[in-house]
């Protein structure tokens, strides 16, 4: 029997988003400047919005001893959880670019970041809206689980 997984998302021009969403995306774009990416030259920034309105930014950090670096999404999420463990993340914006410009197509998080994002949703029983920015537009997902539909979570080990 063949089955299909459908992943709902929205695509909008940046100007169509709310002021709050544009501000979170602007923070992710600004965070790309904090990237340490001397090997790939691919800068990624993320901005995590907590339920209380606090925002944490993160940027990818590379290291010559691969895979010692860390993605922008996890630097933002881990910083938020280390400093405000009582607060769920309600939205995450991600932007990326090379040495010359931001990407035109939105980029998506790697598998490890998707795993962390889905576990945070499960930990707090709260969906995390995810916005992926590109200069051509923004993909918006209602939940991190939409990016990892067959996720492996703590309940799977019971």
Chimera marker file (.cmm) of the C-alpha trace (Angstrom):
<marker_set name="trace">
<marker id="1" x="0.000" y="0.000" z="0.000" r="1" g="1" b="0" radius="0.5"/>
<marker id="2" x="1.410" y="3.354" z="-0.997" r="1" g="1" b="0" radius="0.5"/>
<marker id="3" x="0.774" y="6.383" z="1.215" r="1" g="1" b="0" radius="0.5"/>
<marker id="4" x="1.655" y="10.039" z="0.824" r="1" g="1" b="0" radius="0.5"/>
<marker id="5" x="2.729" y="12.757" z="3.201" r="1" g="1" b="0" radius="0.5"/>
<marker id="6" x="1.476" y="16.242" z="2.454" r="1" g="1" b="0" radius="0.5"/>
<marker id="7" x="3.266" y="19.183" z="4.020" r="1" g="1" b="0" radius="0.5"/>
<marker id="8" x="1.227" y="22.375" z="4.258" r="1" g="1" b="0" radius="0.5"/>
<marker id="9" x="2.995" y="25.711" z="3.979" r="1" g="1" b="0" radius="0.5"/>
<marker id="10" x="2.354" y="29.230" z="2.766" r="1" g="1" b="0" radius="0.5"/>
<marker id="11" x="4.405" y="31.363" z="0.406" r="1" g="1" b="0" radius="0.5"/>
<marker id="12" x="4.290" y="35.149" z="0.748" r="1" g="1" b="0" radius="0.5"/>
<marker id="13" x="6.165" y="38.206" z="-0.376" r="1" g="1" b="0" radius="0.5"/>
<marker id="14" x="7.911" y="39.788" z="2.601" r="1" g="1" b="0" radius="0.5"/>
<marker id="15" x="5.621" y="42.821" z="2.307" r="1" g="1" b="0" radius="0.5"/>
<marker id="16" x="2.548" y="40.597" z="2.844" r="1" g="1" b="0" radius="0.5"/>
<marker id="17" x="3.683" y="39.486" z="6.306" r="1" g="1" b="0" radius="0.5"/>
<marker id="18" x="2.765" y="41.164" z="9.570" r="1" g="1" b="0" radius="0.5"/>
<marker id="19" x="5.104" y="43.791" z="10.984" r="1" g="1" b="0" radius="0.5"/>
<marker id="20" x="6.087" y="41.367" z="13.775" r="1" g="1" b="0" radius="0.5"/>
<marker id="21" x="6.996" y="38.619" z="11.291" r="1" g="1" b="0" radius="0.5"/>
<marker id="22" x="8.991" y="41.060" z="9.139" r="1" g="1" b="0" radius="0.5"/>
<marker id="23" x="10.855" y="42.220" z="12.241" r="1" g="1" b="0" radius="0.5"/>
<marker id="24" x="11.755" y="38.627" z="13.192" r="1" g="1" b="0" radius="0.5"/>
<marker id="25" x="12.965" y="37.972" z="9.644" r="1" g="1" b="0" radius="0.5"/>
<marker id="26" x="14.993" y="41.214" z="9.737" r="1" g="1" b="0" radius="0.5"/>
<marker id="27" x="16.681" y="39.923" z="12.898" r="1" g="1" b="0" radius="0.5"/>
<marker id="28" x="17.509" y="36.627" z="11.151" r="1" g="1" b="0" radius="0.5"/>
<marker id="29" x="18.940" y="38.555" z="8.200" r="1" g="1" b="0" radius="0.5"/>
<marker id="30" x="21.024" y="40.721" z="10.554" r="1" g="1" b="0" radius="0.5"/>
<marker id="31" x="22.254" y="37.574" z="12.315" r="1" g="1" b="0" radius="0.5"/>
<marker id="32" x="23.814" y="36.344" z="9.052" r="1" g="1" b="0" radius="0.5"/>
<marker id="33" x="26.479" y="39.022" z="9.611" r="1" g="1" b="0" radius="0.5"/>
<marker id="34" x="27.532" y="37.165" z="12.785" r="1" g="1" b="0" radius="0.5"/>
<marker id="35" x="28.272" y="33.991" z="10.844" r="1" g="1" b="0" radius="0.5"/>
<marker id="36" x="31.753" y="32.530" z="11.113" r="1" g="1" b="0" radius="0.5"/>
<marker id="37" x="31.939" y="30.649" z="7.827" r="1" g="1" b="0" radius="0.5"/>
<marker id="38" x="35.503" y="30.809" z="6.463" r="1" g="1" b="0" radius="0.5"/>
<marker id="39" x="35.181" y="27.400" z="4.751" r="1" g="1" b="0" radius="0.5"/>
<marker id="40" x="31.754" y="27.354" z="3.117" r="1" g="1" b="0" radius="0.5"/>
<marker id="41" x="31.310" y="31.144" z="2.855" r="1" g="1" b="0" radius="0.5"/>
<marker id="42" x="27.605" y="30.421" z="3.385" r="1" g="1" b="0" radius="0.5"/>
<marker id="43" x="26.174" y="32.657" z="6.087" r="1" g="1" b="0" radius="0.5"/>
<marker id="44" x="23.036" y="31.558" z="7.954" r="1" g="1" b="0" radius="0.5"/>
<marker id="45" x="21.143" y="33.544" z="10.565" r="1" g="1" b="0" radius="0.5"/>
<marker id="46" x="18.210" y="32.593" z="12.756" r="1" g="1" b="0" radius="0.5"/>
<marker id="47" x="15.940" y="34.469" z="15.133" r="1" g="1" b="0" radius="0.5"/>
<marker id="48" x="13.907" y="32.590" z="17.748" r="1" g="1" b="0" radius="0.5"/>
<marker id="49" x="10.874" y="34.297" z="19.290" r="1" g="1" b="0" radius="0.5"/>
<marker id="50" x="9.918" y="33.121" z="22.773" r="1" g="1" b="0" radius="0.5"/>
<marker id="51" x="6.376" y="33.174" z="24.161" r="1" g="1" b="0" radius="0.5"/>
<marker id="52" x="7.245" y="36.177" z="26.353" r="1" g="1" b="0" radius="0.5"/>
<marker id="53" x="8.425" y="38.213" z="23.327" r="1" g="1" b="0" radius="0.5"/>
<marker id="54" x="12.157" y="37.765" z="23.895" r="1" g="1" b="0" radius="0.5"/>
<marker id="55" x="14.176" y="37.136" z="20.727" r="1" g="1" b="0" radius="0.5"/>
<marker id="56" x="17.436" y="35.191" z="20.513" r="1" g="1" b="0" radius="0.5"/>
<marker id="57" x="19.533" y="35.261" z="17.370" r="1" g="1" b="0" radius="0.5"/>
<marker id="58" x="22.038" y="32.711" z="16.162" r="1" g="1" b="0" radius="0.5"/>
<marker id="59" x="24.498" y="32.368" z="13.309" r="1" g="1" b="0" radius="0.5"/>
<marker id="60" x="26.314" y="29.370" z="11.893" r="1" g="1" b="0" radius="0.5"/>
<marker id="61" x="29.771" y="28.786" z="13.346" r="1" g="1" b="0" radius="0.5"/>
<marker id="62" x="32.227" y="26.667" z="11.347" r="1" g="1" b="0" radius="0.5"/>
<marker id="63" x="35.411" y="25.004" z="12.518" r="1" g="1" b="0" radius="0.5"/>
<marker id="64" x="38.313" y="23.417" z="10.644" r="1" g="1" b="0" radius="0.5"/>
<marker id="65" x="37.764" y="20.242" z="12.688" r="1" g="1" b="0" radius="0.5"/>
<marker id="66" x="34.501" y="19.240" z="10.985" r="1" g="1" b="0" radius="0.5"/>
<marker id="67" x="31.841" y="18.667" z="12.346" r="1" g="1" b="0" radius="0.5"/>
<marker id="68" x="32.700" y="20.830" z="15.353" r="1" g="1" b="0" radius="0.5"/>
<marker id="69" x="30.692" y="23.796" z="14.075" r="1" g="1" b="0" radius="0.5"/>
<marker id="70" x="27.043" y="24.492" z="14.731" r="1" g="1" b="0" radius="0.5"/>
<marker id="71" x="24.106" y="25.703" z="12.668" r="1" g="1" b="0" radius="0.5"/>
<marker id="72" x="22.421" y="29.074" z="13.166" r="1" g="1" b="0" radius="0.5"/>
<marker id="73" x="19.126" y="27.504" z="14.177" r="1" g="1" b="0" radius="0.5"/>
<marker id="74" x="20.647" y="25.491" z="16.989" r="1" g="1" b="0" radius="0.5"/>
<marker id="75" x="22.813" y="28.369" z="18.253" r="1" g="1" b="0" radius="0.5"/>
<marker id="76" x="19.657" y="30.496" z="18.593" r="1" g="1" b="0" radius="0.5"/>
<marker id="77" x="17.494" y="27.724" z="20.064" r="1" g="1" b="0" radius="0.5"/>
<marker id="78" x="20.109" y="26.464" z="22.526" r="1" g="1" b="0" radius="0.5"/>
<marker id="79" x="20.891" y="30.010" z="23.721" r="1" g="1" b="0" radius="0.5"/>
<marker id="80" x="17.182" y="30.647" z="24.260" r="1" g="1" b="0" radius="0.5"/>
<marker id="81" x="16.697" y="27.407" z="26.177" r="1" g="1" b="0" radius="0.5"/>
<marker id="82" x="19.831" y="27.931" z="28.281" r="1" g="1" b="0" radius="0.5"/>
<marker id="83" x="18.717" y="31.395" z="29.365" r="1" g="1" b="0" radius="0.5"/>
<marker id="84" x="14.914" y="30.985" z="29.442" r="1" g="1" b="0" radius="0.5"/>
<marker id="85" x="14.172" y="27.270" z="29.897" r="1" g="1" b="0" radius="0.5"/>
<marker id="86" x="10.626" y="28.031" z="31.028" r="1" g="1" b="0" radius="0.5"/>
<marker id="87" x="9.711" y="29.741" z="27.725" r="1" g="1" b="0" radius="0.5"/>
<marker id="88" x="8.616" y="27.876" z="24.585" r="1" g="1" b="0" radius="0.5"/>
<marker id="89" x="9.818" y="29.087" z="21.203" r="1" g="1" b="0" radius="0.5"/>
<marker id="90" x="6.760" y="30.228" z="19.262" r="1" g="1" b="0" radius="0.5"/>
<marker id="91" x="8.440" y="31.251" z="15.991" r="1" g="1" b="0" radius="0.5"/>
<marker id="92" x="11.758" y="30.803" z="14.237" r="1" g="1" b="0" radius="0.5"/>
<marker id="93" x="12.937" y="32.819" z="11.218" r="1" g="1" b="0" radius="0.5"/>
<marker id="94" x="15.877" y="31.663" z="9.072" r="1" g="1" b="0" radius="0.5"/>
<marker id="95" x="17.815" y="33.575" z="6.404" r="1" g="1" b="0" radius="0.5"/>
<marker id="96" x="20.980" y="32.771" z="4.457" r="1" g="1" b="0" radius="0.5"/>
<marker id="97" x="23.403" y="34.175" z="1.948" r="1" g="1" b="0" radius="0.5"/>
<marker id="98" x="26.842" y="33.919" z="0.455" r="1" g="1" b="0" radius="0.5"/>
<marker id="99" x="29.578" y="36.521" z="0.489" r="1" g="1" b="0" radius="0.5"/>
<marker id="100" x="27.716" y="38.632" z="-2.095" r="1" g="1" b="0" radius="0.5"/>
<marker id="101" x="24.011" y="38.548" z="-1.253" r="1" g="1" b="0" radius="0.5"/>
<marker id="102" x="21.130" y="36.805" z="0.479" r="1" g="1" b="0" radius="0.5"/>
<marker id="103" x="19.699" y="33.720" z="-1.203" r="1" g="1" b="0" radius="0.5"/>
<marker id="104" x="16.775" y="34.276" z="-3.542" r="1" g="1" b="0" radius="0.5"/>
<marker id="105" x="15.199" y="30.928" z="-2.645" r="1" g="1" b="0" radius="0.5"/>
<marker id="106" x="14.417" y="30.233" z="1.020" r="1" g="1" b="0" radius="0.5"/>
<marker id="107" x="16.750" y="27.641" z="2.536" r="1" g="1" b="0" radius="0.5"/>
<marker id="108" x="15.577" y="24.926" z="4.877" r="1" g="1" b="0" radius="0.5"/>
<marker id="109" x="17.128" y="23.669" z="8.119" r="1" g="1" b="0" radius="0.5"/>
<marker id="110" x="19.316" y="20.565" z="8.134" r="1" g="1" b="0" radius="0.5"/>
<marker id="111" x="18.050" y="17.321" z="9.637" r="1" g="1" b="0" radius="0.5"/>
<marker id="112" x="19.759" y="17.843" z="12.989" r="1" g="1" b="0" radius="0.5"/>
<marker id="113" x="18.139" y="21.272" z="13.361" r="1" g="1" b="0" radius="0.5"/>
<marker id="114" x="14.745" y="19.860" z="12.384" r="1" g="1" b="0" radius="0.5"/>
<marker id="115" x="15.130" y="17.208" z="15.082" r="1" g="1" b="0" radius="0.5"/>
<marker id="116" x="15.936" y="19.837" z="17.729" r="1" g="1" b="0" radius="0.5"/>
<marker id="117" x="13.009" y="21.970" z="16.596" r="1" g="1" b="0" radius="0.5"/>
<marker id="118" x="10.491" y="19.117" z="16.796" r="1" g="1" b="0" radius="0.5"/>
<marker id="119" x="11.750" y="18.047" z="20.217" r="1" g="1" b="0" radius="0.5"/>
<marker id="120" x="11.289" y="21.613" z="21.486" r="1" g="1" b="0" radius="0.5"/>
<marker id="121" x="7.707" y="21.550" z="20.258" r="1" g="1" b="0" radius="0.5"/>
<marker id="122" x="7.109" y="18.270" z="22.062" r="1" g="1" b="0" radius="0.5"/>
<marker id="123" x="8.876" y="19.464" z="25.212" r="1" g="1" b="0" radius="0.5"/>
<marker id="124" x="6.584" y="22.477" z="25.560" r="1" g="1" b="0" radius="0.5"/>
<marker id="125" x="3.480" y="21.046" z="23.844" r="1" g="1" b="0" radius="0.5"/>
<marker id="126" x="3.578" y="24.168" z="21.715" r="1" g="1" b="0" radius="0.5"/>
<marker id="127" x="3.888" y="24.621" z="17.952" r="1" g="1" b="0" radius="0.5"/>
<marker id="128" x="6.817" y="26.633" z="16.625" r="1" g="1" b="0" radius="0.5"/>
<marker id="129" x="5.976" y="28.559" z="13.455" r="1" g="1" b="0" radius="0.5"/>
<marker id="130" x="8.918" y="28.459" z="11.030" r="1" g="1" b="0" radius="0.5"/>
<marker id="131" x="9.626" y="31.154" z="8.435" r="1" g="1" b="0" radius="0.5"/>
<marker id="132" x="12.242" y="30.509" z="5.765" r="1" g="1" b="0" radius="0.5"/>
<marker id="133" x="13.345" y="33.723" z="4.064" r="1" g="1" b="0" radius="0.5"/>
<marker id="134" x="14.601" y="34.240" z="0.522" r="1" g="1" b="0" radius="0.5"/>
<marker id="135" x="14.622" y="37.491" z="-1.427" r="1" g="1" b="0" radius="0.5"/>
<marker id="136" x="11.937" y="35.974" z="-3.714" r="1" g="1" b="0" radius="0.5"/>
<marker id="137" x="9.605" y="35.327" z="-0.768" r="1" g="1" b="0" radius="0.5"/>
<marker id="138" x="9.006" y="33.530" z="2.508" r="1" g="1" b="0" radius="0.5"/>
<marker id="139" x="7.874" y="29.953" z="3.168" r="1" g="1" b="0" radius="0.5"/>
<marker id="140" x="5.879" y="29.740" z="6.393" r="1" g="1" b="0" radius="0.5"/>
<marker id="141" x="5.184" y="26.464" z="8.190" r="1" g="1" b="0" radius="0.5"/>
<marker id="142" x="2.724" y="26.325" z="11.099" r="1" g="1" b="0" radius="0.5"/>
<marker id="143" x="4.888" y="23.812" z="12.958" r="1" g="1" b="0" radius="0.5"/>
<marker id="144" x="8.414" y="22.423" z="12.977" r="1" g="1" b="0" radius="0.5"/>
<marker id="145" x="6.800" y="18.967" z="12.718" r="1" g="1" b="0" radius="0.5"/>
<marker id="146" x="5.765" y="19.927" z="9.185" r="1" g="1" b="0" radius="0.5"/>
<marker id="147" x="9.469" y="19.962" z="8.286" r="1" g="1" b="0" radius="0.5"/>
<marker id="148" x="10.080" y="16.531" z="9.830" r="1" g="1" b="0" radius="0.5"/>
<marker id="149" x="6.804" y="14.611" z="9.446" r="1" g="1" b="0" radius="0.5"/>
<marker id="150" x="8.085" y="11.222" z="10.627" r="1" g="1" b="0" radius="0.5"/>
<marker id="151" x="10.076" y="12.617" z="13.513" r="1" g="1" b="0" radius="0.5"/>
<marker id="152" x="11.743" y="10.548" z="16.197" r="1" g="1" b="0" radius="0.5"/>
<marker id="153" x="10.822" y="11.884" z="19.629" r="1" g="1" b="0" radius="0.5"/>
<marker id="154" x="11.141" y="10.749" z="23.229" r="1" g="1" b="0" radius="0.5"/>
<marker id="155" x="7.811" y="8.899" z="23.197" r="1" g="1" b="0" radius="0.5"/>
<marker id="156" x="9.202" y="6.664" z="20.431" r="1" g="1" b="0" radius="0.5"/>
<marker id="157" x="11.643" y="5.167" z="22.952" r="1" g="1" b="0" radius="0.5"/>
<marker id="158" x="8.908" y="3.944" z="25.292" r="1" g="1" b="0" radius="0.5"/>
<link id1="1" id2="2" r="1" g="1" b="0" radius="0.2"/>
<link id1="2" id2="3" r="1" g="1" b="0" radius="0.2"/>
<link id1="3" id2="4" r="1" g="1" b="0" radius="0.2"/>
<link id1="4" id2="5" r="1" g="1" b="0" radius="0.2"/>
<link id1="5" id2="6" r="1" g="1" b="0" radius="0.2"/>
<link id1="6" id2="7" r="1" g="1" b="0" radius="0.2"/>
<link id1="7" id2="8" r="1" g="1" b="0" radius="0.2"/>
<link id1="8" id2="9" r="1" g="1" b="0" radius="0.2"/>
<link id1="9" id2="10" r="1" g="1" b="0" radius="0.2"/>
<link id1="10" id2="11" r="1" g="1" b="0" radius="0.2"/>
<link id1="11" id2="12" r="1" g="1" b="0" radius="0.2"/>
<link id1="12" id2="13" r="1" g="1" b="0" radius="0.2"/>
<link id1="13" id2="14" r="1" g="1" b="0" radius="0.2"/>
<link id1="14" id2="15" r="1" g="1" b="0" radius="0.2"/>
<link id1="15" id2="16" r="1" g="1" b="0" radius="0.2"/>
<link id1="16" id2="17" r="1" g="1" b="0" radius="0.2"/>
<link id1="17" id2="18" r="1" g="1" b="0" radius="0.2"/>
<link id1="18" id2="19" r="1" g="1" b="0" radius="0.2"/>
<link id1="19" id2="20" r="1" g="1" b="0" radius="0.2"/>
<link id1="20" id2="21" r="1" g="1" b="0" radius="0.2"/>
<link id1="21" id2="22" r="1" g="1" b="0" radius="0.2"/>
<link id1="22" id2="23" r="1" g="1" b="0" radius="0.2"/>
<link id1="23" id2="24" r="1" g="1" b="0" radius="0.2"/>
<link id1="24" id2="25" r="1" g="1" b="0" radius="0.2"/>
<link id1="25" id2="26" r="1" g="1" b="0" radius="0.2"/>
<link id1="26" id2="27" r="1" g="1" b="0" radius="0.2"/>
<link id1="27" id2="28" r="1" g="1" b="0" radius="0.2"/>
<link id1="28" id2="29" r="1" g="1" b="0" radius="0.2"/>
<link id1="29" id2="30" r="1" g="1" b="0" radius="0.2"/>
<link id1="30" id2="31" r="1" g="1" b="0" radius="0.2"/>
<link id1="31" id2="32" r="1" g="1" b="0" radius="0.2"/>
<link id1="32" id2="33" r="1" g="1" b="0" radius="0.2"/>
<link id1="33" id2="34" r="1" g="1" b="0" radius="0.2"/>
<link id1="34" id2="35" r="1" g="1" b="0" radius="0.2"/>
<link id1="35" id2="36" r="1" g="1" b="0" radius="0.2"/>
<link id1="36" id2="37" r="1" g="1" b="0" radius="0.2"/>
<link id1="37" id2="38" r="1" g="1" b="0" radius="0.2"/>
<link id1="38" id2="39" r="1" g="1" b="0" radius="0.2"/>
<link id1="39" id2="40" r="1" g="1" b="0" radius="0.2"/>
<link id1="40" id2="41" r="1" g="1" b="0" radius="0.2"/>
<link id1="41" id2="42" r="1" g="1" b="0" radius="0.2"/>
<link id1="42" id2="43" r="1" g="1" b="0" radius="0.2"/>
<link id1="43" id2="44" r="1" g="1" b="0" radius="0.2"/>
<link id1="44" id2="45" r="1" g="1" b="0" radius="0.2"/>
<link id1="45" id2="46" r="1" g="1" b="0" radius="0.2"/>
<link id1="46" id2="47" r="1" g="1" b="0" radius="0.2"/>
<link id1="47" id2="48" r="1" g="1" b="0" radius="0.2"/>
<link id1="48" id2="49" r="1" g="1" b="0" radius="0.2"/>
<link id1="49" id2="50" r="1" g="1" b="0" radius="0.2"/>
<link id1="50" id2="51" r="1" g="1" b="0" radius="0.2"/>
<link id1="51" id2="52" r="1" g="1" b="0" radius="0.2"/>
<link id1="52" id2="53" r="1" g="1" b="0" radius="0.2"/>
<link id1="53" id2="54" r="1" g="1" b="0" radius="0.2"/>
<link id1="54" id2="55" r="1" g="1" b="0" radius="0.2"/>
<link id1="55" id2="56" r="1" g="1" b="0" radius="0.2"/>
<link id1="56" id2="57" r="1" g="1" b="0" radius="0.2"/>
<link id1="57" id2="58" r="1" g="1" b="0" radius="0.2"/>
<link id1="58" id2="59" r="1" g="1" b="0" radius="0.2"/>
<link id1="59" id2="60" r="1" g="1" b="0" radius="0.2"/>
<link id1="60" id2="61" r="1" g="1" b="0" radius="0.2"/>
<link id1="61" id2="62" r="1" g="1" b="0" radius="0.2"/>
<link id1="62" id2="63" r="1" g="1" b="0" radius="0.2"/>
<link id1="63" id2="64" r="1" g="1" b="0" radius="0.2"/>
<link id1="64" id2="65" r="1" g="1" b="0" radius="0.2"/>
<link id1="65" id2="66" r="1" g="1" b="0" radius="0.2"/>
<link id1="66" id2="67" r="1" g="1" b="0" radius="0.2"/>
<link id1="67" id2="68" r="1" g="1" b="0" radius="0.2"/>
<link id1="68" id2="69" r="1" g="1" b="0" radius="0.2"/>
<link id1="69" id2="70" r="1" g="1" b="0" radius="0.2"/>
<link id1="70" id2="71" r="1" g="1" b="0" radius="0.2"/>
<link id1="71" id2="72" r="1" g="1" b="0" radius="0.2"/>
<link id1="72" id2="73" r="1" g="1" b="0" radius="0.2"/>
<link id1="73" id2="74" r="1" g="1" b="0" radius="0.2"/>
<link id1="74" id2="75" r="1" g="1" b="0" radius="0.2"/>
<link id1="75" id2="76" r="1" g="1" b="0" radius="0.2"/>
<link id1="76" id2="77" r="1" g="1" b="0" radius="0.2"/>
<link id1="77" id2="78" r="1" g="1" b="0" radius="0.2"/>
<link id1="78" id2="79" r="1" g="1" b="0" radius="0.2"/>
<link id1="79" id2="80" r="1" g="1" b="0" radius="0.2"/>
<link id1="80" id2="81" r="1" g="1" b="0" radius="0.2"/>
<link id1="81" id2="82" r="1" g="1" b="0" radius="0.2"/>
<link id1="82" id2="83" r="1" g="1" b="0" radius="0.2"/>
<link id1="83" id2="84" r="1" g="1" b="0" radius="0.2"/>
<link id1="84" id2="85" r="1" g="1" b="0" radius="0.2"/>
<link id1="85" id2="86" r="1" g="1" b="0" radius="0.2"/>
<link id1="86" id2="87" r="1" g="1" b="0" radius="0.2"/>
<link id1="87" id2="88" r="1" g="1" b="0" radius="0.2"/>
<link id1="88" id2="89" r="1" g="1" b="0" radius="0.2"/>
<link id1="89" id2="90" r="1" g="1" b="0" radius="0.2"/>
<link id1="90" id2="91" r="1" g="1" b="0" radius="0.2"/>
<link id1="91" id2="92" r="1" g="1" b="0" radius="0.2"/>
<link id1="92" id2="93" r="1" g="1" b="0" radius="0.2"/>
<link id1="93" id2="94" r="1" g="1" b="0" radius="0.2"/>
<link id1="94" id2="95" r="1" g="1" b="0" radius="0.2"/>
<link id1="95" id2="96" r="1" g="1" b="0" radius="0.2"/>
<link id1="96" id2="97" r="1" g="1" b="0" radius="0.2"/>
<link id1="97" id2="98" r="1" g="1" b="0" radius="0.2"/>
<link id1="98" id2="99" r="1" g="1" b="0" radius="0.2"/>
<link id1="99" id2="100" r="1" g="1" b="0" radius="0.2"/>
<link id1="100" id2="101" r="1" g="1" b="0" radius="0.2"/>
<link id1="101" id2="102" r="1" g="1" b="0" radius="0.2"/>
<link id1="102" id2="103" r="1" g="1" b="0" radius="0.2"/>
<link id1="103" id2="104" r="1" g="1" b="0" radius="0.2"/>
<link id1="104" id2="105" r="1" g="1" b="0" radius="0.2"/>
<link id1="105" id2="106" r="1" g="1" b="0" radius="0.2"/>
<link id1="106" id2="107" r="1" g="1" b="0" radius="0.2"/>
<link id1="107" id2="108" r="1" g="1" b="0" radius="0.2"/>
<link id1="108" id2="109" r="1" g="1" b="0" radius="0.2"/>
<link id1="109" id2="110" r="1" g="1" b="0" radius="0.2"/>
<link id1="110" id2="111" r="1" g="1" b="0" radius="0.2"/>
<link id1="111" id2="112" r="1" g="1" b="0" radius="0.2"/>
<link id1="112" id2="113" r="1" g="1" b="0" radius="0.2"/>
<link id1="113" id2="114" r="1" g="1" b="0" radius="0.2"/>
<link id1="114" id2="115" r="1" g="1" b="0" radius="0.2"/>
<link id1="115" id2="116" r="1" g="1" b="0" radius="0.2"/>
<link id1="116" id2="117" r="1" g="1" b="0" radius="0.2"/>
<link id1="117" id2="118" r="1" g="1" b="0" radius="0.2"/>
<link id1="118" id2="119" r="1" g="1" b="0" radius="0.2"/>
<link id1="119" id2="120" r="1" g="1" b="0" radius="0.2"/>
<link id1="120" id2="121" r="1" g="1" b="0" radius="0.2"/>
<link id1="121" id2="122" r="1" g="1" b="0" radius="0.2"/>
<link id1="122" id2="123" r="1" g="1" b="0" radius="0.2"/>
<link id1="123" id2="124" r="1" g="1" b="0" radius="0.2"/>
<link id1="124" id2="125" r="1" g="1" b="0" radius="0.2"/>
<link id1="125" id2="126" r="1" g="1" b="0" radius="0.2"/>
<link id1="126" id2="127" r="1" g="1" b="0" radius="0.2"/>
<link id1="127" id2="128" r="1" g="1" b="0" radius="0.2"/>
<link id1="128" id2="129" r="1" g="1" b="0" radius="0.2"/>
<link id1="129" id2="130" r="1" g="1" b="0" radius="0.2"/>
<link id1="130" id2="131" r="1" g="1" b="0" radius="0.2"/>
<link id1="131" id2="132" r="1" g="1" b="0" radius="0.2"/>
<link id1="132" id2="133" r="1" g="1" b="0" radius="0.2"/>
<link id1="133" id2="134" r="1" g="1" b="0" radius="0.2"/>
<link id1="134" id2="135" r="1" g="1" b="0" radius="0.2"/>
<link id1="135" id2="136" r="1" g="1" b="0" radius="0.2"/>
<link id1="136" id2="137" r="1" g="1" b="0" radius="0.2"/>
<link id1="137" id2="138" r="1" g="1" b="0" radius="0.2"/>
<link id1="138" id2="139" r="1" g="1" b="0" radius="0.2"/>
<link id1="139" id2="140" r="1" g="1" b="0" radius="0.2"/>
<link id1="140" id2="141" r="1" g="1" b="0" radius="0.2"/>
<link id1="141" id2="142" r="1" g="1" b="0" radius="0.2"/>
<link id1="142" id2="143" r="1" g="1" b="0" radius="0.2"/>
<link id1="143" id2="144" r="1" g="1" b="0" radius="0.2"/>
<link id1="144" id2="145" r="1" g="1" b="0" radius="0.2"/>
<link id1="145" id2="146" r="1" g="1" b="0" radius="0.2"/>
<link id1="146" id2="147" r="1" g="1" b="0" radius="0.2"/>
<link id1="147" id2="148" r="1" g="1" b="0" radius="0.2"/>
<link id1="148" id2="149" r="1" g="1" b="0" radius="0.2"/>
<link id1="149" id2="150" r="1" g="1" b="0" radius="0.2"/>
<link id1="150" id2="151" r="1" g="1" b="0" radius="0.2"/>
<link id1="151" id2="152" r="1" g="1" b="0" radius="0.2"/>
<link id1="152" id2="153" r="1" g="1" b="0" radius="0.2"/>
<link id1="153" id2="154" r="1" g="1" b="0" radius="0.2"/>
<link id1="154" id2="155" r="1" g="1" b="0" radius="0.2"/>
<link id1="155" id2="156" r="1" g="1" b="0" radius="0.2"/>
<link id1="156" id2="157" r="1" g="1" b="0" radius="0.2"/>
<link id1="157" id2="158" r="1" g="1" b="0" radius="0.2"/>
</marker_set>
